Amino acid sequence: MERIAMASSTMPLASFRAHSLSYLRKMPWKSSVKACFNTSLMASGPSRRAALLHIGSAIQQAHLFGIKASSILRAEGNVAEARTSTNMAQASTTVSQEYILDWAKKDNRRLLHVVYRVGDLDKTIKFYTECLGMKLLRKRDIPEERYTNAFLGYGPEDSHFVVELTYNYGVDKYDIGTGFGHFGIAVEDVYKTVELIKAKGGKVTREPGPVKGGNTVIAFVEDPDGYKFELLERGPTPEPLCQVMLRVGDLDRSINFYEKAFGMELLRKRDNPEYKYTIAMMGYGPEDKNTVLELTYNYGVKEYETGNGYAQIAIGTDDVYKTAEAIKLAGGKITREPGPLPGINTKITACLDPDGWKSVFVDNLDFAKELE
């Protein structure tokens, strides 16, 4: 108010009041009252009384220049109400986000199948059935789309994880890339299994023996298209097709994504500094009874080529719409918005993880109807 006092000695009273009123209205007095008002709401004891005295002083000064006290209080009431509405909206959004992410962990999910492309469907089916002991569960030809699918595994699709082989008419070779690792198959005797595969003409790329740094007996074989299978020696299991291994550029980032977006559990994590890699097993149940996703981080390698051979993993869900929301909240990229597929009406949604690996979520009830 110093400038107003100085001006009063050089101008008539009426002009002074008009000038002062105009000046006051331009001043940030409302901000001062607002600050005092907010302080009065939060303070107690002497601090609260002091804040109220500041408000009273501001009201008196405003009143001298024809500004009603009710306008001040009404303005402050509107500010407080707007702030309350904003806080409630933010709280509501936070609650809804927490609900979606929590729901993803409780959703009825299961790994259904893994999809990849092969150059000779009959040759691959023969290798899987004769060398790996799988069964051909079903086969479907879609001539209008120029492709054929074959589903193979160790049990029915409604209770087991299976492979979905895709043959595109006229395409006999694919680039597997550097990012895809292998599929895992649990067998009771790795040595006998390898002997059988050799007898059938299969390619063994790692002879049977204990895994580096451990006791589990393993071996590696390749199918006709170059996809690797790790044979792991285990006791009887309800899910022999037990792993899908993919390489990632940031393991902690991937673990966080699959926990939040997919509702998976980190089953175990193992670092192997001697061989410069770390693995994390992610899934919906213990490894000895369920198929798991094995994420591998190689020290210092941030990016991989995904190629065009490996396609995606399919996962069952009770609600593709909520699933898509959880994926978005976790930073995933939705590549197909949730909804029914044309023609068969099965509801799905598709997404990419931080490394570009694709997954498709399929409505559980719709998937069950497909199998009928």
C-alpha positions as CSV (number, residue, x, y, z in Angstrom):
1,M,0.0,0.0,0.0
2,E,3.0,2.3,0.0
3,R,2.4,3.6,-3.5
4,I,-1.2,4.4,-2.7
5,A,-0.2,6.4,0.4
6,M,2.3,8.4,-1.7
7,A,-0.2,9.1,-4.4
8,S,-2.7,10.5,-1.8
9,S,-0.7,13.6,-1.3
10,T,-0.8,14.7,-4.9
11,M,-4.3,14.0,-6.2
12,P,-7.9,14.8,-5.2
13,L,-9.7,12.4,-2.9
14,A,-12.2,11.2,-5.5
15,S,-9.5,10.6,-8.0
16,F,-7.4,8.9,-5.4
17,R,-10.2,6.5,-4.5
18,A,-10.9,5.6,-8.1
19,H,-7.2,5.1,-8.8
20,S,-6.7,3.1,-5.6
21,L,-9.7,0.9,-6.3
22,S,-8.4,0.2,-9.8
23,Y,-4.9,-0.6,-8.4
24,L,-6.2,-2.8,-5.7
25,R,-8.2,-4.9,-8.2
26,K,-5.1,-5.4,-10.2
27,M,-3.1,-6.5,-7.2
28,P,-2.9,-10.2,-6.3
29,W,-4.9,-9.6,-3.1
30,K,-7.0,-12.6,-3.8
31,S,-3.9,-14.7,-3.8
32,S,-3.0,-13.4,-0.4
33,V,-6.5,-14.0,1.0
34,K,-6.4,-17.5,-0.6
35,A,-3.1,-18.3,1.0
36,C,-4.4,-17.1,4.4
37,F,-7.7,-19.0,3.9
38,N,-5.8,-22.2,3.1
39,T,-3.6,-21.7,6.1
40,S,-6.6,-21.1,8.4
41,L,-8.1,-24.4,7.3
42,M,-5.0,-26.4,8.1
43,A,-3.7,-24.5,11.1
44,S,-4.7,-24.8,14.8
45,G,-4.3,-22.8,17.9
46,P,-2.4,-19.5,17.6
47,S,-1.5,-20.2,14.0
48,R,-5.1,-20.6,13.0
49,R,-6.1,-17.4,14.9
50,A,-3.3,-15.4,13.1
51,A,-4.4,-16.7,9.8
52,L,-8.0,-15.7,10.5
53,L,-6.8,-12.2,11.5
54,H,-5.0,-11.9,8.1
55,I,-8.2,-12.8,6.3
56,G,-10.2,-10.3,8.4
57,S,-7.6,-7.6,7.6
58,A,-7.8,-8.4,3.9
59,I,-11.6,-8.2,4.0
60,Q,-11.5,-4.8,5.8
61,Q,-9.1,-3.4,3.2
62,A,-11.2,-4.7,0.4
63,H,-14.3,-3.3,2.0
64,L,-12.8,0.2,2.0
65,F,-12.7,0.1,-1.8
66,G,-16.2,-1.2,-2.3
67,I,-15.4,-4.9,-2.6
68,K,-17.8,-7.0,-0.6
69,A,-16.5,-9.5,2.0
70,S,-19.0,-12.1,0.8
71,S,-17.3,-12.0,-2.6
72,I,-14.0,-12.8,-1.0
73,L,-15.4,-15.7,1.1
74,R,-17.5,-17.0,-1.9
75,A,-14.4,-16.9,-4.1
76,E,-12.4,-18.8,-1.5
77,G,-15.2,-21.3,-1.0
78,N,-15.2,-21.9,-4.8
79,V,-11.4,-22.5,-4.7
80,A,-11.7,-24.9,-1.8
81,E,-14.6,-26.7,-3.5
82,A,-12.7,-27.0,-6.8
83,R,-9.6,-28.3,-5.0
84,T,-11.7,-30.9,-3.2
85,S,-13.3,-32.0,-6.4
86,T,-9.9,-32.3,-8.1
87,N,-8.5,-34.2,-5.2
88,M,-11.5,-36.6,-5.2
89,A,-11.1,-37.1,-9.0
90,Q,-7.4,-37.9,-8.5
91,A,-8.1,-40.2,-5.7
92,S,-10.8,-42.0,-7.7
93,T,-8.4,-42.4,-10.6
94,T,-5.8,-43.8,-8.3
95,V,-8.2,-46.2,-6.8
96,S,-9.5,-47.4,-10.2
97,Q,-5.9,-47.9,-11.4
98,E,-5.0,-49.9,-8.3
99,Y,-8.1,-51.9,-8.7
100,I,-7.3,-52.9,-12.3
101,L,-3.7,-53.8,-11.5
102,D,-4.8,-55.8,-8.5
103,W,-7.5,-57.5,-10.6
104,A,-4.8,-58.6,-13.1
105,K,-3.1,-60.6,-10.4
106,K,-6.4,-62.3,-9.4
107,D,-7.6,-63.0,-13.0
108,N,-8.0,-66.6,-14.0
109,R,-5.0,-66.8,-16.4
110,R,-3.1,-69.6,-18.0
111,L,-0.6,-69.9,-20.8
112,L,-2.6,-71.4,-23.7
113,H,-0.2,-71.8,-26.6
114,V,2.8,-70.4,-28.4
115,V,2.6,-69.5,-32.1
116,Y,5.4,-69.6,-34.6
117,R,5.9,-70.1,-38.3
118,V,7.4,-73.1,-40.1
119,G,8.4,-73.8,-43.7
120,D,7.3,-77.4,-44.0
121,L,4.3,-78.3,-41.8
122,D,4.2,-82.1,-42.4
123,K,8.0,-82.4,-41.8
124,T,7.7,-80.5,-38.5
125,I,4.7,-82.4,-37.3
126,K,6.6,-85.7,-38.0
127,F,9.6,-84.4,-35.9
128,Y,7.5,-83.3,-33.0
129,T,5.4,-86.5,-32.8
130,E,8.2,-89.0,-33.5
131,C,11.2,-87.3,-31.8
132,L,9.6,-85.2,-29.1
133,G,6.7,-87.4,-28.3
134,M,4.0,-84.8,-28.9
135,K,0.5,-85.5,-30.2
136,L,-1.2,-83.8,-33.1
137,L,-4.3,-82.3,-31.4
138,R,-5.9,-80.6,-34.4
139,K,-5.2,-79.1,-37.8
140,R,-7.1,-76.4,-39.7
141,D,-6.6,-75.0,-43.2
142,I,-7.7,-71.5,-44.1
143,P,-7.3,-71.4,-47.9
144,E,-8.9,-67.9,-48.2
145,E,-6.1,-66.5,-46.0
146,R,-3.5,-68.9,-47.5
147,Y,-2.3,-70.5,-44.3
148,T,-2.6,-73.7,-42.2
149,N,-2.4,-74.3,-38.5
150,A,-1.4,-77.4,-36.5
151,F,-1.7,-77.7,-32.8
152,L,0.6,-80.1,-31.0
153,G,1.3,-80.9,-27.3
154,Y,1.3,-83.5,-24.5
155,G,-2.4,-83.2,-23.6
156,P,-5.7,-81.5,-24.5
157,E,-5.7,-77.8,-25.1
158,D,-8.2,-77.0,-22.4
159,S,-5.7,-78.1,-19.8
160,H,-2.3,-78.1,-21.4
161,F,0.1,-75.6,-23.0
162,V,0.6,-76.4,-26.7
163,V,2.4,-75.2,-29.8
164,E,0.5,-73.7,-32.7
165,L,2.5,-74.1,-35.9
166,T,1.7,-71.8,-38.8
167,Y,2.4,-72.6,-42.4
168,N,2.0,-69.7,-44.9
169,Y,1.4,-70.9,-48.4
170,G,4.6,-70.7,-50.4
171,V,6.9,-69.6,-47.6
172,D,9.5,-72.2,-46.7
173,K,12.0,-70.3,-44.6
174,Y,11.9,-67.8,-41.7
175,D,14.4,-65.7,-39.8
176,I,14.3,-66.8,-36.1
177,G,16.3,-63.7,-35.1
178,T,18.6,-63.3,-32.1
179,G,16.0,-62.6,-29.4
180,F,14.2,-65.9,-29.3
181,G,15.9,-68.5,-27.1
182,H,14.3,-71.9,-26.9
183,F,11.3,-74.0,-25.8
184,G,11.7,-76.3,-22.8
185,I,10.6,-79.9,-22.5
186,A,10.7,-81.8,-19.3
187,V,11.7,-85.5,-19.7
188,E,12.4,-88.2,-17.2
189,D,15.6,-89.4,-19.0
190,V,17.5,-86.9,-21.1
191,Y,20.1,-89.5,-22.3
192,K,17.4,-91.9,-23.7
193,T,15.5,-89.0,-25.3
194,V,18.6,-87.8,-27.1
195,E,19.4,-91.3,-28.4
196,L,15.8,-91.5,-29.8
197,I,16.1,-88.2,-31.5
198,K,19.4,-89.1,-33.1
199,A,17.9,-92.4,-34.3
200,K,15.1,-90.5,-36.0
201,G,17.6,-88.1,-37.7
202,G,17.2,-85.2,-35.3
203,K,19.9,-82.6,-34.7
204,V,21.5,-82.5,-31.3
205,T,23.3,-79.2,-30.6
206,R,24.3,-79.9,-27.0
207,E,24.9,-83.4,-25.7
208,P,23.3,-84.5,-22.4
209,G,25.0,-83.4,-19.2
210,P,24.7,-81.2,-16.1
211,V,23.8,-77.5,-16.7
212,K,26.7,-75.1,-16.1
213,G,26.9,-74.2,-12.5
214,G,24.2,-76.7,-11.5
215,N,23.1,-80.3,-11.3
216,T,20.1,-80.5,-13.7
217,V,20.8,-82.7,-16.7
218,I,20.0,-81.0,-19.9
219,A,20.5,-81.3,-23.7
220,F,19.6,-79.1,-26.7
221,V,18.1,-80.2,-30.0
222,E,16.8,-78.3,-33.1
223,D,13.7,-78.9,-35.1
224,P,13.7,-78.8,-38.9
225,D,13.4,-74.9,-38.9
226,G,16.1,-74.3,-36.4
227,Y,14.0,-73.7,-33.3
228,K,15.9,-74.9,-30.3
229,F,14.4,-77.2,-27.6
230,E,16.0,-77.6,-24.2
231,L,15.4,-81.0,-22.7
232,L,15.4,-80.9,-18.9
233,E,15.6,-84.0,-16.8
234,R,12.7,-84.0,-14.2
235,G,10.3,-86.3,-12.6
236,P,6.7,-86.8,-13.9
237,T,5.0,-83.5,-14.5
238,P,1.5,-82.5,-15.7
239,E,3.0,-80.0,-18.1
240,P,6.0,-81.4,-20.1
241,L,6.1,-78.4,-22.5
242,C,7.4,-76.3,-19.6
243,Q,9.3,-73.2,-20.9
244,V,9.4,-70.4,-23.5
245,M,12.7,-68.5,-23.2
246,L,13.0,-65.0,-24.6
247,R,15.9,-62.6,-24.3
248,V,15.3,-59.1,-23.0
249,G,17.4,-55.9,-22.8
250,D,16.4,-54.8,-19.2
251,L,15.5,-57.6,-16.9
252,D,14.1,-55.5,-14.0
253,R,12.0,-53.5,-16.5
254,S,10.6,-56.8,-17.9
255,I,9.9,-58.3,-14.5
256,N,8.0,-55.2,-13.5
257,F,6.0,-55.2,-16.7
258,Y,5.0,-58.9,-16.5
259,E,4.1,-58.6,-12.9
260,K,1.9,-55.6,-13.4
261,A,0.5,-56.0,-16.9
262,F,0.2,-59.8,-17.0
263,G,-0.3,-60.5,-13.4
264,M,2.6,-63.0,-13.4
265,E,4.6,-64.0,-10.4
266,L,8.4,-63.9,-10.2
267,L,9.0,-67.5,-9.4
268,R,12.8,-67.3,-9.2
269,K,15.8,-65.2,-10.4
270,R,19.3,-66.5,-10.9
271,D,22.4,-64.5,-11.7
272,N,25.4,-66.3,-13.4
273,P,28.2,-63.7,-13.4
274,E,30.7,-66.3,-14.6
275,Y,28.8,-66.7,-17.8
276,K,27.5,-63.1,-17.8
277,Y,23.8,-63.6,-17.8
278,T,20.8,-63.5,-15.5
279,I,17.5,-65.3,-15.8
280,A,14.0,-64.7,-14.3
281,M,11.2,-67.3,-14.3
282,M,7.8,-65.7,-14.6
283,G,4.5,-67.5,-14.5
284,Y,1.1,-68.4,-13.0
285,G,2.2,-71.2,-10.8
286,P,5.2,-73.4,-9.8
287,E,7.6,-74.5,-12.5
288,D,7.1,-78.2,-11.9
289,K,3.4,-78.0,-12.7
290,N,3.0,-75.1,-15.1
291,T,4.6,-73.6,-18.2
292,V,6.7,-70.6,-17.4
293,L,8.3,-67.7,-19.3
294,E,12.0,-67.6,-18.9
295,L,13.4,-64.2,-19.5
296,T,17.2,-64.0,-20.1
297,Y,19.4,-60.9,-19.8
298,N,22.9,-61.1,-21.3
299,Y,25.2,-58.6,-19.7
300,G,25.5,-55.4,-21.7
301,V,23.1,-56.5,-24.5
302,K,20.1,-54.1,-24.7
303,E,18.5,-55.0,-28.0
304,Y,17.8,-58.1,-30.1
305,E,16.5,-58.9,-33.5
306,T,13.1,-60.6,-33.1
307,G,13.0,-62.0,-36.6
308,N,9.9,-63.1,-38.4
309,G,9.6,-66.7,-37.3
310,Y,8.5,-66.6,-33.6
311,A,5.1,-64.9,-33.4
312,Q,3.4,-64.8,-29.9
313,I,2.2,-66.4,-26.7
314,A,-1.5,-66.7,-26.1
315,I,-2.9,-66.3,-22.6
316,G,-6.4,-66.9,-21.2
317,T,-8.2,-64.2,-19.3
318,D,-11.7,-63.7,-17.9
319,D,-11.9,-60.1,-19.3
320,V,-9.9,-58.8,-22.3
321,Y,-11.1,-55.3,-21.7
322,K,-9.7,-55.0,-18.1
323,T,-6.6,-56.8,-19.3
324,A,-6.0,-54.1,-21.9
325,E,-6.4,-51.4,-19.3
326,A,-3.8,-53.1,-17.0
327,I,-1.4,-53.4,-19.9
328,K,-1.8,-49.7,-20.7
329,L,-1.3,-48.7,-17.1
330,A,1.9,-50.8,-17.0
331,G,3.3,-49.1,-20.1
332,G,2.6,-51.8,-22.6
333,K,1.6,-51.1,-26.2
334,I,-1.8,-52.4,-27.3
335,T,-1.6,-53.5,-30.9
336,R,-5.2,-54.7,-31.1
337,E,-7.9,-53.1,-29.0
338,P,-10.0,-55.6,-27.1
339,G,-13.1,-57.0,-28.9
340,P,-14.4,-60.0,-30.9
341,L,-12.6,-61.4,-33.9
342,P,-14.6,-61.2,-37.1
343,G,-16.3,-64.4,-38.0
344,I,-15.7,-66.4,-34.8
345,N,-16.6,-63.7,-32.2
346,T,-13.8,-64.8,-29.9
347,K,-12.8,-61.8,-27.9
348,I,-9.0,-61.0,-27.8
349,T,-6.6,-58.2,-27.2
350,A,-2.9,-58.1,-28.3
351,C,0.1,-56.2,-27.0
352,L,3.8,-55.7,-27.1
353,D,6.1,-55.9,-24.1
354,P,9.0,-53.4,-23.7
355,D,11.3,-55.5,-26.0
356,G,8.6,-55.9,-28.7
357,W,7.6,-59.4,-27.8
358,K,3.9,-60.0,-28.7
359,S,1.3,-61.6,-26.6
360,V,-2.4,-62.2,-27.2
361,F,-5.0,-62.5,-24.4
362,V,-8.0,-64.7,-25.2
363,D,-11.4,-64.7,-23.4
364,N,-11.6,-68.0,-21.5
365,L,-15.2,-68.7,-22.2
366,D,-14.8,-68.0,-25.9
367,F,-11.7,-70.2,-26.1
368,A,-13.6,-73.1,-24.5
369,K,-16.4,-72.7,-27.1
370,E,-13.8,-72.8,-29.9
371,L,-12.5,-76.1,-28.6
372,E,-16.0,-77.6,-28.6
